[in-house]
Amino acid sequence: MILQLSYISTARPTLILADVENILAASRRRNQADAITGLLVFDGKRFLQVLEGDEAKVEQTYQRIAADERHRAIVRLSERRIAAAEFGHWAMASHIVGPVLGDGNVVAQVDAMTADLPDANLRETLRGFARVRGG
Ligand SMILES: Cc1cc2nc3c(=O)[nH]c(=O)nc-3n(C[C@H](O)[C@H](O)[C@H](O)COP(=O)(O)O)c2cc1C
């Protein structure tokens, strides 16, 4: 079984684009090594992330992320055990986090990326985030 969890958090006010790029680079590298897939949405102020993979690896990763001082007010939104990864096909060359940077088109991008998601609750959570935060 795969653990899939999602959380929302708030970026530290001092966060700059270079920080986000560093986060993405570290996430890609580490998640690839851990066979973790998922999605990271950043709207310029808040993060929404979905992580899925081996249960222990996902929990370890989440604990590292939760301790990261570049964001705060982390709230776990959902947690599911699923038979197959739902976000794996988004990674193009490898299984990495598919990033969406806050470029003003968050709603359209999240809509497109969630179109094939089998779980309606998670799909609506992600789309709702994009609409409230990004729209
Ligand atoms: C919003 C946010 C999302 C993150 N997502 C991931 C992630 O998916 N995978 C990961 O390994 N680290 C992620 N990180 C980074 C971790 O908090 C931590 O810095 C990193 O895993 C440590 O890597 P290192 O020990 O190789 O320096 C994230 C950090 C933030 C602030």
The ligand as an SDF file (V2000), in Angstrom:
LIG
                    3D

 31 33  0  0  0  0  0  0  0  0999 V2000
    7.0640   23.7040    1.3210 C   0  0  0  0  0  0  0  0  0  0  0  0
    8.1990   22.7270    1.4060 C   0  0  0  0  0  0  0  0  0  0  0  0
    8.1030   21.5260    0.7210 C   0  0  0  0  0  0  0  0  0  0  0  0
    9.1350   20.5850    0.7840 C   0  0  0  0  0  0  0  0  0  0  0  0
    9.0020   19.3960    0.1220 N   0  0  0  0  0  0  0  0  0  0  0  0
    9.9860   18.4580    0.2490 C   0  0  0  0  0  0  0  0  0  0  0  0
    9.8410   17.1860   -0.3690 C   0  0  0  0  0  0  0  0  0  0  0  0
    8.8590   16.8950   -1.0590 O   0  0  0  0  0  0  0  0  0  0  0  0
   10.8430   16.2980   -0.2040 N   0  0  0  0  0  0  0  0  0  0  0  0
   11.9580   16.5680    0.5280 C   0  0  0  0  0  0  0  0  0  0  0  0
   12.8190   15.7090    0.6540 O   0  0  0  0  0  0  0  0  0  0  0  0
   12.1220   17.7710    1.1090 N   0  0  0  0  0  0  0  0  0  0  0  0
   11.1650   18.7190    0.9900 C   0  0  0  0  0  0  0  0  0  0  0  0
   11.3310   19.9430    1.5760 N   0  0  0  0  0  0  0  0  0  0  0  0
   12.6500   20.2510    2.1680 C   0  0  0  0  0  0  0  0  0  0  0  0
   12.8040   19.6630    3.5330 C   0  0  0  0  0  0  0  0  0  0  0  0
   12.1440   20.4740    4.4600 O   0  0  0  0  0  0  0  0  0  0  0  0
   14.3070   19.5780    3.8800 C   0  0  0  0  0  0  0  0  0  0  0  0
   14.8770   20.8340    3.7410 O   0  0  0  0  0  0  0  0  0  0  0  0
   15.0590   18.6470    2.9780 C   0  0  0  0  0  0  0  0  0  0  0  0
   14.3890   17.4400    2.7970 O   0  0  0  0  0  0  0  0  0  0  0  0
   16.4280   18.3810    3.5980 C   0  0  0  0  0  0  0  0  0  0  0  0
   17.2290   17.8560    2.6350 O   0  0  0  0  0  0  0  0  0  0  0  0
   18.7840   17.6720    2.9240 P   0  0  0  0  0  0  0  0  0  0  0  0
   18.8930   16.9530    4.2540 O   0  0  0  0  0  0  0  0  0  0  0  0
   19.2620   16.8820    1.7550 O   0  0  0  0  0  0  0  0  0  0  0  0
   19.3740   19.0530    2.9760 O   0  0  0  0  0  0  0  0  0  0  0  0
   10.3060   20.8820    1.5410 C   0  0  0  0  0  0  0  0  0  0  0  0
   10.3910   22.0980    2.2230 C   0  0  0  0  0  0  0  0  0  0  0  0
    9.3580   23.0190    2.1690 C   0  0  0  0  0  0  0  0  0  0  0  0
    9.4720   24.3070    2.9120 C   0  0  0  0  0  0  0  0  0  0  0  0
  1  2  1  0
  2  3  1  0
  2 30  2  0
  3  4  2  0
  4  5  1  0
  4 28  1  0
  5  6  2  0
  6  7  1  0
  6 13  1  0
  7  8  2  0
  7  9  1  0
  9 10  1  0
 10 11  2  0
 10 12  1  0
 12 13  2  0
 13 14  1  0
 14 15  1  0
 14 28  1  0
 15 16  1  0
 16 17  1  0
 16 18  1  0
 18 19  1  0
 18 20  1  0
 20 21  1  0
 20 22  1  0
 22 23  1  0
 23 24  1  0
 24 25  2  0
 24 26  1  0
 24 27  1  0
 28 29  2  0
 29 30  1  0
 30 31  1  0
M  END
$$$$
